[in-house]
Amino acid sequence: MMNDGISIEGPLDIDVAAIARINEAQFRGNRGSIPHAKKWISRLKSSFPIYQYYVLLVHGRVAGYVGWQLHGGFLREEPPVELEQIAFAQEFQGKGLALRLIEKSFKMVAEFLHQESPLAQQAVSFVWTYEDNAPALKMYRKWFNGEVRGTRNLYGKVEVMLSRIVPLAAE
Ligand SMILES: CC(C)(COP(=O)(O)OP(=O)(O)OC[C@H]1O[C@@H](n2cnc3c(N)ncnc32)[C@H](O)[C@@H]1OP(=O)(O)O)[C@@H](O)C(=O)NCCC(=O)NCCS
């Protein structure tokens, strides 16, 4: 734990119920049903290492989580790694915590990739977000330094993709 009471845990030692409560409150996909949120998260957790959850705790309480998803197999030279989902409980938003979680957790994902495949030189990290999600875009632009790389419309609203090439050996 750091001096300010913040710690980061994962990918396996995570509180699924705590993530489920945040997921249910922050996203429409499991809105109104903690059991569905739990089921979704525990299934993703069990697909480790393809999907990896990390949580940020403030004085031992789960404030937020991030899920990183690997794409395309283990042995690519430039594995694509998606920041598939991130959310913080309402009272922990706007405090700069998401960036800390992204930075720390990606180091752990990078370490895994580096160990798993000596061929992997750099990761193509990316994220999709609604173009009108101003807090998310503002925060993502601090880490995903690339320009918008594409758009899609899967959930009835336009999303944009930001990306960043991250050298793995140096991470
Ligand atoms: C998006 C999210 C993960 C950002 O994490 P965070 O730790 O709150 O990010 P930051 O503290 O760096 O805030 C980023 C910017 O958004 C603003 N912001 C954050 N939360 C906000 C909120 N609830 N309402 C309005 N503005 C907010 C911050 O003030 C900051 O702007 P600033 O740089 O001008 O001060 C978090 O707000 C969240 O959980 N949102 C709900 C779930 C979500 O949208 N996830 C992303 C899906 S792609």
The ligand as a Gaussian input file, in Angstrom:
#p B3LYP/6-31G(d) Opt

LIG

0 1
 C      -14.299000       7.691000     -16.850000
 C      -13.684000       7.458000     -15.468000
 C      -13.119000       6.038000     -15.383000
 C      -12.559000       8.493000     -15.322000
 O      -11.852000       8.205000     -14.120000
 P      -11.492000       9.350000     -13.085000
 O      -10.520000       8.810000     -12.122000
 O      -12.755000       9.920000     -12.574000
 O      -10.740000      10.381000     -14.062000
 P      -10.164000      11.804000     -13.695000
 O      -10.265000      12.051000     -12.228000
 O       -8.820000      11.889000     -14.352000
 O      -11.152000      12.793000     -14.399000
 C      -11.076000      13.068000     -15.785000
 C      -11.802000      14.369000     -16.072000
 O      -13.200000      14.159000     -16.010000
 C      -13.796000      14.928000     -14.963000
 N      -14.749000      14.023000     -14.293000
 C      -14.473000      12.856000     -13.723000
 N      -15.588000      12.297000     -13.253000
 C      -16.572000      13.145000     -13.560000
 C      -17.969000      13.097000     -13.359000
 N      -18.570000      12.096000     -12.731000
 N      -18.715000      14.140000     -13.818000
 C      -18.112000      15.155000     -14.470000
 N      -16.797000      15.232000     -14.710000
 C      -16.046000      14.241000     -14.233000
 C      -12.662000      15.332000     -14.069000
 O      -12.931000      16.545000     -13.400000
 C      -11.506000      15.433000     -15.015000
 O      -11.504000      16.663000     -15.687000
 P      -10.330000      17.717000     -15.388000
 O       -9.067000      17.049000     -15.896000
 O      -10.733000      18.923000     -16.170000
 O      -10.331000      17.937000     -13.914000
 C      -14.694000       7.676000     -14.314000
 O      -15.199000       8.988000     -14.385000
 C      -15.859000       6.678000     -14.342000
 O      -15.822000       5.673000     -13.675000
 N      -16.926000       6.973000     -15.145000
 C      -18.068000       6.073000     -15.266000
 C      -17.757000       4.836000     -16.096000
 C      -17.200000       5.187000     -17.462000
 O      -17.678000       6.078000     -18.159000
 N      -16.147000       4.449000     -17.855000
 C      -15.482000       4.617000     -19.126000
 C      -16.229000       3.871000     -20.161000
 S      -15.351000       3.930000     -21.702000

